[in-house]
Amino acid sequence: MKQKQIMALVSATALAATALAGCGNSSSSEKNTQTTAVSEAAGTAKEDLPFSKYAETVTVHLGGSMNPNAKIPDGMSYEDNSYTRLLKEDFNIEVVYDWVASSSDFDEKMNLCIGSGAIPDLMNVNATQYRALLKYDMIQPLDQYFDDYASDTLKGYVESGGDELQKCITNDKGEMMAIPAPSMMVGEINEMWIRQDWLDNLGLEVPRTWDEMAAVAEAFVTQDPDGNGEADTIGILGPSNSDHMNAVGNNQYGLDPLFSSFQSYPQYWLQDEDGTVKYGSIQPETRTALEKIQKLYTDKLIDQEMLVRNDSKEPLLAGKVGIFFGPWWSGYTVADAILAGEADWRAYFTPLAEDGNYYTHMPNPTSKYVVASKSCKNPEAAFKIINYLIANEQQWVVDGISSTEMGTADFYPLYNGYDNADEIEVSTETLEKYLAGEITMDDVDFSKHKLLKNDMEAVFELKKEPYDDFSLDKWNLDSDLAKSNLPRLVSLLVGGASYVNDKYIPVYNAYSGQTETMETKWANLKKMEEETFAKIIMGKADISEFDTFVENWKNQGGDQILKEINEELNNSSGN
């Protein structure tokens, strides 16, 4: 029965994103058996433990994820390669793979291992798998090992995720149960990108409210902002697919800022002050948002081919779009138009809600974990392996060790991408202060910010005075560095500016796990939601269809799912 329960919990990996509330739900009643980590390397100073070499070989067993398109150099194998050899040479760590699965089959293989109880010493797992391992008491606490063996850089990465990340990696006893790869806090926050040159052509100000945005979008559609004499411009771009209607996940062109301006958060589980979880898609605020967005579409202010285009990027790259919603990195998307001097894009937190605030969906603090089985004799080895990656990943590129054939993501043991959760905010603020003459490059610790040195070296080559004006004509588009560096600098200094200089109210997802009823009912409920919202927005259904959807959603499994979620979260919190 236990195996069946475990397999049920990990069978659906599509929802493998961390639960922010009740992440830690270990049922373990055993005494914490972790030893003092420093005893594992007798005679070594504590400050040297993160990178110390074992006196004798330590063997760790892993499960491997093999990219079927990756090429292995002659004389090497997945288990015996540049990285495993370096780990043996510098740490005396012997990596043994109990099994290797293709990257597309890795989750399924790990699920089977968890279900059978035959798990490796150290594991890369997603959030659904992590929750199962916690629930069935299959992994060990890592607190002492983190304190003694995590490098200062790794500690900084974990700490940068704040309380929300800590919720994800601690159990109900407050013990650290996983090493997370923090997600960038602003990585999935969509803001409004708008053509400043179109605003200037029409004598318009940047819109901040819903009504101002609608008026600007109408002007973009009706007043020939590109001056070609044709009615061929789009006010607001929309997504190609209904599952990208709002940006849950890393996407562009979703309309989530339009929803959140009414404090509506579709596809998010929202927790009330009393701890009760409700589903954002069925709330009255979502009904209001849908009705307002429907009017934008009916008035032809939103792309009339929304949801039917093969790629929403096409009219954007053709220079026919005035507004789209996307995250900070959208500077890369519009880079060609900027480099050609054809479009002056800016980014803002808009439209504001009626109370004057900008509300936004927040990404999950992490979706990638490294854990140690309860039988693992050397959990601290996981920290050594990760420390080594963080310290050397960039240098391996320079040295030629990391290449197309031997990329770290394909071959490095326990690989995850590690970075500060606040990397974008730090990078943007640092560049702003650097341009203002408030700091020098000597004031920055580049070991903690992989790309910032290159950004600072390039910015004065590409930026013209005044340094706080990011108009198109204030960039040196003719520089040899423009093509390689300008997209990132625009993304940071234009796309990232709002995150640093403006206020926003974050809204977190309270649950992203998998309940029993979700296994059989969720796919149909999600499809029903997407189809209903699309029909309403595109005027193919009256807003009253929302009320029918809510009733059907509840009756066809939604109420039971809510019951299961609330029970799980209450149990995990000890209530």
JOFENGI-V779375 format. One record per run of one state. SS is the DSSP state (H for helix, E for strand, - for the rest). FROM is the first residue (numbers start at 0). LEN is the number of residues. Records with the same first field share a line. If there is no record, write none. Layout:
# JOFENGI-V779375
SS = FROM-LEN / FROM-LEN
This chain:
# JOFENGI-V779375
- = 0-1 / 10-26 / 41-4 / 51-6 / 66-15 / 91-1 / 102-3 / 116-5 / 125-1 / 135-3 / 139-3 / 149-2 / 160-1 / 170-5 / 176-2 / 182-8 / 202-7 / 222-11 / 236-5 / 244-11 / 260-8 / 271-5 / 282-1 / 298-3 / 302-10 / 317-3 / 326-3 / 333-1 / 339-5 / 348-10 / 361-4 / 373-6 / 399-8 / 411-11 / 435-5 / 443-2 / 448-3 / 463-8 / 475-6 / 495-1 / 501-3 / 507-8 / 537-6 / 572-3
H = 1-9 / 36-5 / 45-6 / 81-10 / 105-11 / 126-9 / 142-7 / 151-9 / 161-8 / 195-7 / 209-13 / 241-3 / 255-5 / 279-3 / 283-15 / 312-5 / 329-4 / 334-5 / 379-20 / 407-4 / 422-13 / 440-3 / 445-3 / 451-11 / 471-3 / 481-14 / 496-5 / 515-22 / 543-29
E = 57-9 / 92-10 / 121-4 / 138-1 / 169-1 / 175-1 / 178-4 / 190-5 / 233-3 / 268-3 / 276-3 / 301-1 / 320-6 / 344-4 / 358-3 / 365-8 / 462-1 / 474-1 / 504-3
